[in-house]
Amino acid sequence: MKILLVYPKYPDTFWSFKHALKFISKKASFPPLGLLTVAALLPQEWEKRLVDMNVISLSDKDLKWADYAFISAMSVQKESVKRVIARCKNLGVKTVAGGPLFTTGWENFGNDIDHFVLNEAEITLPLFLEDLKNGKPRRVYTTKEFPDMRKTPIPLWKLVDMRNYASMNIQYSRGCPFNCEFCDIIVLNGHKVRTKGRDQILGELNALYNQGWREGVFFVDDNFIGNKRRLKEEILPALIDWMEKNHHPFSFNTEASIDLSDDEELMRLMVKAGFNTVFVGIETPDEESLTECGKFQNRNRDMVADVKKMQNYGLEVQGGFIVGFDSDPPSVFGRQISFIQRSGIVTAMVGLLNAPRGTRLYQRLKRENRLLKDISGDNMDYSLNFVPKMNRELLITGYKRILNTIYSQKEYYERIRTFLMEFKPTPGKGLKLRFVHLKALLRSIWVLGLDGGQREHYWKLFSWCLLKRPRLFPLAITFAIYGFHFQKVIHSSL
């Protein structure tokens, strides 16, 4: 068999970092980890090629070569998916589809896809392969079971050109112990936190190391700290030992819940292992809205203090925020702005509430006859897929006010300084400077330092950081470059 693994194109969004990647001559943030894992699950003797449309074009020659095109995607890639499917149909290429977009809404694609291999491929893909071998493949493969991740293979990294990417990615766990009303993680991966073993994780790090990778690695877990005990007793000590033996070739980032700030031992171990960034779902400072959406782990705590505590331990906190809850008062927009500025969360992703298929929120809104359409998957799309309790015009206006404020030059650069004053990285573990970083600095001087709109703020940060926090100067320039991207994305959508 000849299998073409196709990853459709992302639009220009908050998390695409499209405009920032140009400063370091990269084409995409991460490779398609799911497809690389699927490739490793396919028979070894089959020929496999990967086309990540975020770094290279999909040609008719690629499609004509393949017996099957395997397509995986998230909701935000929907428009590109439609174009890929149309091209496959036009050329007579059979298609196999999986991943979050198809798992939660395969029925939307009618007869355009030949086979759906849904949920987690460790269970459903072998069933498809067996039926294919026997000449009787079914159209839909699905399961309510969750696989043992200790049987998940190492992704087939040889299929990607790592030079195209800003970071590599691996997965340690699936599932989340919490039950937030709007979140589809538990729909896709369940409540029970399933993990890979220590030797598996070290094997995946060795695979990246042996491919020559020496940059950042993103643990894509939706809640890395879902099983704290195992992390502290087994995984993190092993990571610390591996990193020391290999002279700290990687830096790590991941996603976690706010209760990470309650566990000082866990934070110390994570930082010692090489973690320097963590994305946290803050959502809202409004207690009633937190109760409404079931985000109980965020309630009854000083979340600004929690964020600063993590920063003090050497973890940059990126934050997710939401407006549009039924309980949101008109004052929520100003409170969100205040929280973001006081906390020093530089990378603050604020989105309108939407209801993904299968979530408790989706089911509730369906019962209340408030659903309108499917979500777009874009975290900063101004469309809502339900009728909000707040006046829609007031909600959209307030949302735009947040974005315009926190990503204005003044507030954004103020937030960078707030963070840099709180952040305390581990001594002796600074950024390993490479030529690409010098190139990014020079480009930032040319693009940002000469830009009339932000020139003053850029040079003030430049000189302030060299005088006050010289060790964090590379990070300050990185944030300035991020801001260039965020402002481009926000202004293009307003």
C-alpha angles and dihedrals in degrees: 000000000000111000124192112197109205126195110190124226125273118226118235103283140153093270097041091079085200096153094043095049090064089068090064097034095246126139103206139011098233140005119244100272095182094056092045089054091048088051089056090052093055121091109286094230094057118101113244134190129176126213112188101188090203090071106022137022123258107236130198086239090061091051096045089053093059131086088197134013111214110204125192125176150154125234094265090061093058098113093050089047091057091053092048092050091050091052092049091051092047092053095040095245115155115234136215116190134193143142132086097310093056098034092061098036114015091139090069091070097063112193095334093103122059097206135012117206101186140181115018114352095217087077107027102037096062089052091054092046092051093050090046090053089053092047095245109097115172123223099237130036117183139151142188091212125098117220128235104256091208085079095053111115128229109270116259096252094173088078094069135067100226092199089077095063136075093210142006123229139212135178125229102170145012128204133041130237092217129080109213110178096229098043124101096192092097089047090056102032108015136232098281113088109231119191143189119240126259094254091051093055092046089048090054092049090049090051091055092043092050090052087060099255115155105162137078126327122202118210097212095201112137089223112012092186096054089118104034097171094057091046093053098042102038121002104044095044088052091049091049092052093046093048092050093048091050096044096251100291095171142045118210136215131176147154126271143161123261092256088078084086090063093062111068094176091054092050092049092050093047092052092045089052091055105267113143105159134046130180113219128191102230093160100173143350089222111105095203092053091049089053091047094055095041095246091145094153088068096049129102096014138104098248094183088058090046091053093048090049091056090047090051089054091055102266121126107217118217112191140212118208132183135197126186103067115148089243095051112122121209088258092066094090094059091043091053090051091048093049094049094048095045094046095052092228098162096183100052115167109197117186140173115253113262131175115234117206115273097020123125087246091055091050093048094049090047090055089049092049091238101122118113110173145323121299120261094221092229108126091211101041112132093216121100123208093209141040107265125218091229116073104275095226091049090050095050092044092050091047092052089048090058093050094044091051104043093043097043111114094250099049095038095053091043088056092052090055092046090054096044090054092054100038115098111182120196111274114256095019103096126147114292101234117225135175090264089062092053089049090051091050093051092047091049090053090050097043104030102023092056097039110112093213098057106011093107094049092045095053093043089055091043094055096035093054094046089053102037107024107014094161089061095048094109089052091050091054090047090055091048088054091047089053090055089057096044092050092049092051095045096045092048091055100044 
